Amino acid sequence: MFKFLLFIGFITTVYYVFFAKKKSITSSKNNDSMEEAMIPCAMCGTYVQAKEAIISNGKYYCSSECLKKKEG
Protein backbone atom coordinates (compact mmCIF):
# COMPACT_ATOMS: atom_id res chain seq x y z
CA MET A 1 0.00 0.00 0.00
CA PHE A 2 2.84 2.40 0.88
CA LYS A 3 4.56 1.75 -2.46
CA PHE A 4 1.32 2.57 -4.29
CA LEU A 5 0.94 5.90 -2.47
CA LEU A 6 4.59 6.69 -3.09
CA PHE A 7 4.11 5.95 -6.80
CA ILE A 8 1.03 8.24 -6.99
CA GLY A 9 2.99 11.01 -5.24
CA PHE A 10 5.85 10.61 -7.71
CA ILE A 11 3.50 10.79 -10.72
CA THR A 12 1.83 13.91 -9.28
CA THR A 13 5.19 15.59 -8.70
CA VAL A 14 6.37 14.83 -12.23
CA TYR A 15 3.12 16.25 -13.63
CA TYR A 16 3.46 19.54 -11.75
CA VAL A 17 7.16 19.92 -12.53
CA PHE A 18 6.86 19.38 -16.29
CA PHE A 19 3.32 20.46 -17.20
CA ALA A 20 1.96 22.96 -14.66
CA LYS A 21 4.83 25.49 -15.07
CA LYS A 22 4.43 25.70 -18.85
CA LYS A 23 1.02 27.30 -18.50
CA SER A 24 2.32 30.15 -16.33
CA ILE A 25 5.32 30.75 -18.63
CA THR A 26 3.17 31.13 -21.75
CA SER A 27 0.79 33.55 -20.04
CA SER A 28 3.68 35.79 -18.97
CA LYS A 29 5.04 35.84 -22.54
CA ASN A 30 1.69 37.09 -23.82
CA ASN A 31 1.66 39.93 -21.28
CA ASP A 32 5.19 40.98 -22.22
CA SER A 33 4.36 41.23 -25.91
CA MET A 34 1.33 43.42 -25.16
CA GLU A 35 3.41 45.82 -23.06
CA GLU A 36 6.04 46.23 -25.79
CA ALA A 37 3.74 47.83 -28.37
CA MET A 38 5.67 50.33 -30.49
CA ILE A 39 3.97 53.64 -31.34
CA PRO A 40 5.27 56.34 -33.71
CA CYS A 41 6.01 59.81 -32.35
CA ALA A 42 3.52 62.41 -33.64
CA MET A 43 6.34 64.88 -34.31
CA CYS A 44 9.35 62.99 -35.71
CA GLY A 45 7.90 59.53 -36.46
CA THR A 46 10.38 57.65 -34.28
CA TYR A 47 8.90 54.49 -32.82
CA VAL A 48 8.85 54.29 -29.02
CA GLN A 49 7.38 51.77 -26.58
CA ALA A 50 3.90 52.71 -25.49
CA LYS A 51 4.82 52.53 -21.81
CA GLU A 52 7.72 55.00 -22.33
CA ALA A 53 5.90 57.47 -24.59
CA ILE A 54 4.73 60.91 -23.47
CA ILE A 55 1.02 61.45 -24.12
CA SER A 56 -0.34 64.93 -24.77
CA ASN A 57 -3.80 65.69 -26.21
CA GLY A 58 -4.20 62.06 -27.27
CA LYS A 59 -0.93 61.98 -29.25
CA TYR A 60 2.24 60.07 -28.41
CA TYR A 61 5.68 61.72 -28.33
CA CYS A 62 9.08 60.04 -28.02
CA SER A 63 10.66 62.75 -25.85
CA SER A 64 10.04 66.06 -24.15
CA GLU A 65 11.98 67.79 -26.98
CA CYS A 66 9.41 66.63 -29.55
CA LEU A 67 6.60 67.71 -27.24
CA LYS A 68 8.17 71.21 -26.92
CA LYS A 69 8.57 71.47 -30.71
CA LYS A 70 4.86 70.79 -31.09
CA GLU A 71 3.95 73.50 -28.59
CA GLY A 72 6.45 76.07 -29.87
Backbone as CSV, one residue per row, in Angstrom:
resi,resn,N_x,N_y,N_z,CA_x,CA_y,CA_z,C_x,C_y,C_z
1,MET,0.829,-1.196,0.000,0.000,0.000,0.000,0.875,1.264,0.000
2,PHE,1.951,1.245,0.807,2.842,2.403,0.880,3.524,2.658,-0.460
3,LYS,3.915,1.602,-1.150,4.558,1.747,-2.457,3.591,2.367,-3.460
4,PHE,2.328,2.013,-3.387,1.323,2.570,-4.288,1.153,4.069,-4.046
5,LEU,1.068,4.477,-2.791,0.938,5.902,-2.470,2.191,6.670,-2.869
6,LEU,3.337,6.067,-2.687,4.591,6.689,-3.095,4.625,6.864,-4.612
7,PHE,4.164,5.882,-5.348,4.110,5.954,-6.804,3.152,7.067,-7.260
8,ILE,2.000,7.184,-6.661,1.030,8.238,-6.988,1.628,9.608,-6.685
9,GLY,2.329,9.749,-5.578,2.987,11.009,-5.236,4.057,11.372,-6.245
10,PHE,4.814,10.383,-6.707,5.852,10.612,-7.715,5.233,11.071,-9.031
11,ILE,4.184,10.421,-9.470,3.499,10.794,-10.717,2.944,12.210,-10.612
12,THR,2.370,12.562,-9.489,1.827,13.906,-9.283,2.940,14.958,-9.323
13,THR,4.052,14.668,-8.694,5.187,15.591,-8.696,5.729,15.801,-10.100
14,VAL,5.877,14.725,-10.854,6.366,14.826,-12.233,5.413,15.656,-13.071
15,TYR,4.112,15.471,-12.884,3.123,16.250,-13.634,3.279,17.741,-13.348
16,TYR,3.363,18.123,-12.092,3.464,19.538,-11.754,4.792,20.156,-12.185
17,VAL,5.851,19.393,-12.144,7.159,19.923,-12.532,7.218,20.183,-14.034
18,PHE,6.694,19.263,-14.841,6.858,19.383,-16.286,5.685,20.029,-17.008
19,PHE,4.481,19.969,-16.468,3.320,20.464,-17.203,2.668,21.693,-16.586
20,ALA,2.643,21.834,-15.297,1.965,22.957,-14.656,2.716,24.265,-14.859
21,LYS,4.062,24.269,-14.901,4.827,25.492,-15.068,4.717,26.049,-16.469
22,LYS,4.517,25.228,-17.470,4.433,25.698,-18.847,3.255,26.634,-19.052
23,LYS,2.181,26.435,-18.362,1.017,27.303,-18.496,1.323,28.710,-17.988
24,SER,2.015,28.827,-16.882,2.322,30.147,-16.331,3.373,30.865,-17.175
25,ILE,4.298,30.130,-17.788,5.319,30.750,-18.627,4.694,31.330,-19.885
26,THR,3.781,30.634,-20.522,3.169,31.134,-21.749,2.284,32.340,-21.475
27,SER,1.622,32.393,-20.331,0.789,33.552,-20.039,1.643,34.788,-19.791
28,SER,2.819,34.638,-19.189,3.676,35.790,-18.972,4.278,36.290,-20.279
29,LYS,4.540,35.418,-21.236,5.041,35.840,-22.538,4.005,36.678,-23.268
30,ASN,2.736,36.326,-23.159,1.686,37.094,-23.816,1.579,38.486,-23.215
31,ASN,1.726,38.616,-21.921,1.661,39.929,-21.281,2.834,40.801,-21.684
32,ASP,4.020,40.218,-21.821,5.192,40.978,-22.223,5.040,41.531,-23.624
33,SER,4.497,40.766,-24.530,4.355,41.231,-25.907,3.328,42.362,-25.997
34,MET,2.328,42.355,-25.133,1.332,43.417,-25.155,1.929,44.720,-24.629
35,GLU,2.820,44.632,-23.646,3.414,45.824,-23.061,4.453,46.462,-23.974
36,GLU,4.988,45.732,-24.931,6.044,46.230,-25.788,5.513,46.769,-27.122
37,ALA,4.306,47.269,-27.152,3.742,47.826,-28.372,4.517,49.084,-28.753
38,MET,4.896,49.186,-30.005,5.670,50.327,-30.493,4.727,51.319,-31.185
39,ILE,4.852,52.579,-30.829,3.973,53.636,-31.342,4.840,54.740,-31.938
40,PRO,4.463,55.267,-33.118,5.273,56.343,-33.710,5.034,57.677,-33.006
41,CYS,6.092,58.468,-32.918,6.010,59.811,-32.352,5.216,60.695,-33.318
42,ALA,4.342,61.539,-32.800,3.525,62.408,-33.644,4.357,63.501,-34.312
43,MET,5.520,63.817,-33.766,6.345,64.881,-34.309,7.386,64.373,-35.297
44,CYS,8.228,63.418,-34.874,9.349,62.989,-35.715,9.150,61.613,-36.343
45,GLY,8.164,60.837,-35.884,7.897,59.530,-36.455,8.727,58.402,-35.886
46,THR,9.572,58.684,-34.906,10.382,57.650,-34.277,9.481,56.738,-33.460
47,TYR,9.704,55.434,-33.582,8.898,54.489,-32.816,9.438,54.376,-31.397
48,VAL,8.515,54.369,-30.439,8.846,54.289,-29.020,7.854,53.335,-28.366
49,GLN,8.289,52.662,-27.289,7.382,51.772,-26.583,6.246,52.574,-25.963
50,ALA,5.076,52.014,-25.992,3.897,52.712,-25.489,4.038,53.082,-24.018
51,LYS,4.681,52.225,-23.235,4.825,52.527,-21.813,5.847,53.628,-21.543
52,GLU,6.717,53.947,-22.509,7.723,54.996,-22.331,7.344,56.295,-23.043
53,ALA,6.287,56.290,-23.819,5.903,57.469,-24.592,5.277,58.534,-23.693
54,ILE,5.363,59.777,-24.150,4.733,60.915,-23.474,3.432,61.198,-24.219
55,ILE,2.333,61.237,-23.495,1.023,61.450,-24.119,0.573,62.872,-23.845
56,SER,0.183,63.582,-24.907,-0.341,64.930,-24.773,-1.447,65.119,-25.803
57,ASN,-2.629,65.488,-25.356,-3.803,65.693,-26.215,-4.078,64.478,-27.095
58,GLY,-3.903,63.286,-26.552,-4.201,62.059,-27.274,-3.149,61.642,-28.286
59,LYS,-2.015,62.330,-28.329,-0.932,61.984,-29.247,0.281,61.525,-28.450
60,TYR,1.062,60.636,-29.065,2.238,60.075,-28.408,3.502,60.760,-28.915
61,TYR,4.409,61.082,-27.988,5.677,61.719,-28.327,6.818,60.898,-27.730
62,CYS,7.951,60.859,-28.459,9.084,60.043,-28.016,9.883,60.717,-26.913
63,SER,9.862,62.044,-26.850,10.660,62.746,-25.846,10.028,64.099,-25.534
64,SER,10.548,64.729,-24.504,10.044,66.057,-24.146,10.438,67.093,-25.201
65,GLU,11.560,66.861,-25.917,11.975,67.789,-26.981,10.930,67.831,-28.097
66,CYS,10.436,66.672,-28.497,9.406,66.635,-29.554,8.112,67.271,-29.057
67,LEU,7.795,67.096,-27.811,6.599,67.711,-27.241,6.747,69.235,-27.242
68,LYS,7.928,69.757,-26.915,8.170,71.208,-26.922,8.119,71.767,-28.341
69,LYS,8.620,71.027,-29.321,8.568,71.468,-30.709,7.126,71.629,-31.171
70,LYS,6.268,70.729,-30.718,4.857,70.794,-31.086,4.206,72.040,-30.493
71,GLU,4.562,72.361,-29.274,3.954,73.504,-28.591,4.519,74.830,-29.095
72,GLY,5.767,74.831,-29.522,6.445,76.071,-29.873,6.368,76.422,-31.289
